Each structure stands twice: as C-alpha cells, then as structure tokens.
Amino acid sequence: MNNVLIRIEQALATARPYLRADDGDVEFVRFRDDIGVLELRLHGTCVICPLSKMTLRAGIERIVMHNAPEVKRVEQVS
C-alpha cells in the first residue's frame, strides 16, 4: 500500500470512533489520484442521517485532507 493510502486509512481510523458512537461507519472505496478524489461509502445510521453531508465535509474530509493533502475532495458513493 502506498504512502497516501496509508495516510488516508489512518485519517479514517481517526474519524471512525466518532461515527461508531452514533452507530455509523465509513468505508474506503477508492482514491482517484489523477484528480485527487477520495470515494467513501457510509454505513449504519450515517446512511439515513440528515447531517451526513455535513459530517462528510466538515468532519471526514477535513481530517483526511489534513493527513493526506493529495486528497482534493471527498465524495460519497453508494
């Protein structure tokens, strides 16, 4: 696993306890390094939560981009 993927996984590991506290989770799908887009899948209550977009942008994206500046945007996929 290359360095950026390791840092992405570490960032997601930092976010997971907060998501799991509300019975949610996040799954790495893929990182499109050519355009800097990280694709994630939300699980549990995150799927139906009306605040999931804010969690994705203000929480997960911020943590990931801090740890892996190669990531320019985080997108949710189903």
CYANA upper distance limits for C-alpha pairs under 8 A (distance plus 0.5 A):
  1 MET  CA      5 LEU  CA      6.83
  1 MET  CA      6 ILE  CA      7.11
  2 ASN  CA      6 ILE  CA      6.93
  3 ASN  CA      7 ARG  CA      6.81
  4 VAL  CA      8 ILE  CA      6.63
  4 VAL  CA     68 ALA  CA      6.65
  4 VAL  CA     70 GLU  CA      7.86
  5 LEU  CA      9 GLU  CA      6.65
  5 LEU  CA     31 PHE  CA      8.30
  6 ILE  CA     10 GLN  CA      6.67
  7 ARG  CA     11 ALA  CA      6.66
  7 ARG  CA     64 VAL  CA      8.42
  7 ARG  CA     67 ASN  CA      6.54
  7 ARG  CA     68 ALA  CA      6.35
  8 ILE  CA     12 LEU  CA      6.73
  8 ILE  CA     64 VAL  CA      6.41
  8 ILE  CA     67 ASN  CA      7.46
  8 ILE  CA     68 ALA  CA      6.63
  9 GLU  CA     13 ALA  CA      6.60
  9 GLU  CA     28 PHE  CA      8.20
 10 GLN  CA     14 THR  CA      6.90
 11 ALA  CA     15 ALA  CA      7.03
 11 ALA  CA     60 ILE  CA      8.49
 11 ALA  CA     63 ILE  CA      6.44
 11 ALA  CA     64 VAL  CA      5.66
 11 ALA  CA     67 ASN  CA      6.78
 12 LEU  CA     16 ARG  CA      6.54
 12 LEU  CA     26 VAL  CA      8.00
 12 LEU  CA     60 ILE  CA      7.67
 12 LEU  CA     63 ILE  CA      8.31
 12 LEU  CA     64 VAL  CA      7.43
 13 ALA  CA     17 PRO  CA      8.01
 14 THR  CA     63 ILE  CA      8.41
 15 ALA  CA     19 LEU  CA      7.12
 15 ALA  CA     59 GLY  CA      8.05
 15 ALA  CA     60 ILE  CA      6.79
 15 ALA  CA     63 ILE  CA      7.93
 16 ARG  CA     20 ARG  CA      6.39
 16 ARG  CA     25 ASP  CA      6.57
 16 ARG  CA     26 VAL  CA      7.43
 17 PRO  CA     21 ALA  CA      6.53
 18 TYR  CA     22 ASP  CA      7.64
 19 LEU  CA     23 ASP  CA      7.01
 19 LEU  CA     24 GLY  CA      5.29
 19 LEU  CA     25 ASP  CA      5.83
 19 LEU  CA     26 VAL  CA      8.21
 19 LEU  CA     46 CYS  CA      8.10
 20 ARG  CA     24 GLY  CA      5.26
 20 ARG  CA     25 ASP  CA      6.17
 22 ASP  CA     45 THR  CA      7.51
 23 ASP  CA     44 GLY  CA      6.34
 23 ASP  CA     45 THR  CA      6.21
 23 ASP  CA     46 CYS  CA      8.22
 24 GLY  CA     42 LEU  CA      7.87
 24 GLY  CA     43 HIS  CA      6.01
 24 GLY  CA     44 GLY  CA      4.84
 24 GLY  CA     45 THR  CA      5.40
 24 GLY  CA     46 CYS  CA      5.50
 24 GLY  CA     47 VAL  CA      8.36
 25 ASP  CA     42 LEU  CA      6.41
 25 ASP  CA     43 HIS  CA      5.45
 25 ASP  CA     44 GLY  CA      6.74
 25 ASP  CA     46 CYS  CA      7.37
 26 VAL  CA     40 LEU  CA      7.11
 26 VAL  CA     41 ARG  CA      6.20
 26 VAL  CA     42 LEU  CA      5.07
 26 VAL  CA     43 HIS  CA      6.36
 27 GLU  CA     40 LEU  CA      6.06
 27 GLU  CA     41 ARG  CA      5.52
 27 GLU  CA     42 LEU  CA      6.82
 27 GLU  CA     43 HIS  CA      8.03
 28 PHE  CA     39 GLU  CA      7.15
 28 PHE  CA     40 LEU  CA      5.41
 28 PHE  CA     41 ARG  CA      7.12
 29 VAL  CA     38 LEU  CA      8.31
 29 VAL  CA     39 GLU  CA      5.91
 29 VAL  CA     40 LEU  CA      5.69
 29 VAL  CA     41 ARG  CA      7.10
 30 ARG  CA     38 LEU  CA      6.59
 30 ARG  CA     39 GLU  CA      5.80
 30 ARG  CA     40 LEU  CA      7.70
 31 PHE  CA     36 GLY  CA      7.60
 31 PHE  CA     37 VAL  CA      6.37
 31 PHE  CA     38 LEU  CA      4.93
 31 PHE  CA     39 GLU  CA      6.62
 32 ARG  CA     36 GLY  CA      6.15
 32 ARG  CA     37 VAL  CA      5.64
 32 ARG  CA     38 LEU  CA      6.73
 32 ARG  CA     39 GLU  CA      8.37
 33 ASP  CA     37 VAL  CA      7.18
 33 ASP  CA     70 GLU  CA      8.03
 33 ASP  CA     71 VAL  CA      8.23
 35 ILE  CA     72 LYS  CA      8.19
 36 GLY  CA     70 GLU  CA      6.45
 36 GLY  CA     71 VAL  CA      5.17
 36 GLY  CA     72 LYS  CA      5.39
 36 GLY  CA     73 ARG  CA      7.00
 37 VAL  CA     71 VAL  CA      6.40
 37 VAL  CA     72 LYS  CA      6.45
 37 VAL  CA     73 ARG  CA      5.48
 37 VAL  CA     74 VAL  CA      6.24
 37 VAL  CA     75 GLU  CA      7.48
 38 LEU  CA     71 VAL  CA      6.92
 38 LEU  CA     72 LYS  CA      8.44
 38 LEU  CA     73 ARG  CA      6.81
 38 LEU  CA     74 VAL  CA      5.24
 38 LEU  CA     75 GLU  CA      6.63
 39 GLU  CA     74 VAL  CA      6.47
 39 GLU  CA     75 GLU  CA      5.44
 39 GLU  CA     76 GLN  CA      6.31
 39 GLU  CA     77 VAL  CA      6.78
 40 LEU  CA     74 VAL  CA      7.72
 40 LEU  CA     75 GLU  CA      6.71
 40 LEU  CA     76 GLN  CA      5.52
 40 LEU  CA     77 VAL  CA      6.42
 41 ARG  CA     76 GLN  CA      6.12
 41 ARG  CA     77 VAL  CA      5.82
 41 ARG  CA     78 SER  CA      6.45
 42 LEU  CA     46 CYS  CA      6.29
 42 LEU  CA     47 VAL  CA      6.22
 42 LEU  CA     76 GLN  CA      7.63
 42 LEU  CA     77 VAL  CA      8.43
 42 LEU  CA     78 SER  CA      8.29
 43 HIS  CA     47 VAL  CA      6.08
 44 GLY  CA     48 ILE  CA      8.35
 45 THR  CA     49 CYS  CA      6.41
 46 CYS  CA     52 SER  CA      6.22
 47 VAL  CA     52 SER  CA      7.71
 48 ILE  CA     52 SER  CA      8.23
 51 LEU  CA     55 THR  CA      6.74
 52 SER  CA     56 LEU  CA      6.50
 53 LYS  CA     57 ARG  CA      6.70
 54 MET  CA     58 ALA  CA      6.02
 54 MET  CA     59 GLY  CA      7.77
 55 THR  CA     59 GLY  CA      5.42
 55 THR  CA     60 ILE  CA      6.88
 56 LEU  CA     60 ILE  CA      5.48
 56 LEU  CA     61 GLU  CA      6.33
 56 LEU  CA     74 VAL  CA      8.04
 56 LEU  CA     76 GLN  CA      8.36
 57 ARG  CA     61 GLU  CA      5.52
 57 ARG  CA     62 ARG  CA      7.19
 57 ARG  CA     74 VAL  CA      8.02
 58 ALA  CA     62 ARG  CA      6.32
 59 GLY  CA     63 ILE  CA      6.77
 60 ILE  CA     64 VAL  CA      6.58
 61 GLU  CA     65 MET  CA      6.43
 61 GLU  CA     73 ARG  CA      7.60
 61 GLU  CA     74 VAL  CA      6.21
 62 ARG  CA     66 HIS  CA      6.60
 63 ILE  CA     67 ASN  CA      6.91
 64 VAL  CA     68 ALA  CA      6.25
 64 VAL  CA     69 PRO  CA      8.29
 64 VAL  CA     71 VAL  CA      7.80
 65 MET  CA     69 PRO  CA      5.42
 65 MET  CA     70 GLU  CA      7.81
 65 MET  CA     71 VAL  CA      6.09
 65 MET  CA     72 LYS  CA      7.48
 65 MET  CA     73 ARG  CA      8.46
